[in-house]
Amino acid sequence: SRSCLLGLAWPHAEGRVEGAMGEVVLAACAEGQGVLGTDLRSGALVATFEEAQAQPGAFGQIGAGSGHLFAAQSKKAVFQAWAWGEKRPCYRGSLPERMTAMAFSSDASLCFGGAASGSVYAWQTGTGCLLRCWPAHFREVTQLLVSKDGSFLVSASADSSVNVWGIADLFCDSTPKAFHSWSGHSLAVTSLALLPGTGMQQVVASASLDRSVRLWDIASGRPLLSRPLSAPVHSIAASPSGELLCACKNGELR
């Protein structure tokens, strides 16, 4: 197959996604084959979500247990949603510009979109109301992560930086400012993952085209570790036990 793995989402615990059994890896393919759900243990294809040409950081689960998935189209300013187990999207909506990254809060009340322009948007999911838009990066946003408790948002960009934003501050300050800004990578940051933790006692993992994965401490803002790899890293995902799965440009999963 010539399909190219663009992104990973790991895992969906049993019961979190209606109809899912066990742990499922979600992958988006470059040749328009949609988003594929594969059983982590057996390797069996368990779900296909059609009509999706998603960016690596712009697909996944809506909230922690909604039973729905989302994807932002890679070539259009369009957002789609699917019910778990349904091949065709149940919702389509237009966006103010092409989104290169999207993420939802755990309770699905907030949706964040990172754009090709470097701006980040925040919407109220229930109403679709745009709450805030601000210039977060100088180049396209590659991934967004929301902490499970909804206290902070992490953004990564092709400008090689990673920023951390207090979500409450986004709606209070006239000009949102990141409370951490990390610039340890030398090339575009391609992917983010949050290692298990609570509140501010968490660690962010970032992957880059510079062939490295780095760990950053949320509480102190300090870099913790830099791990070199043999190829540029396209995507990472964290397991509940804190293991990292890395998808590299040379086709390796590490």
Buried (B, 14 or more C-beta within 10 A) or exposed (E): EEEBBBBBBBBBEEEBBEEBBEBBBBBBBBEEBBBBBBBBEEEEEBBBBBBBBBBBBBBBBBBBBBBBBBBBBBEEBBBBBBBBBBEEBEEEEEBEEBBBBBBBBBEBEBBBBBBBBBBBBBBEBEEEEEBEBBEBBEBBBBBBBBBBEBBBBBBBBBBBBBBBBBBEBBEEEEEBEBEBBBEBBEEBBBBBBBBEBEEBEBBBBBBBBBBBBBBBBBEEEEEEEEBEBEBBBBBBBBBEEEEBBBBBBEEEEB
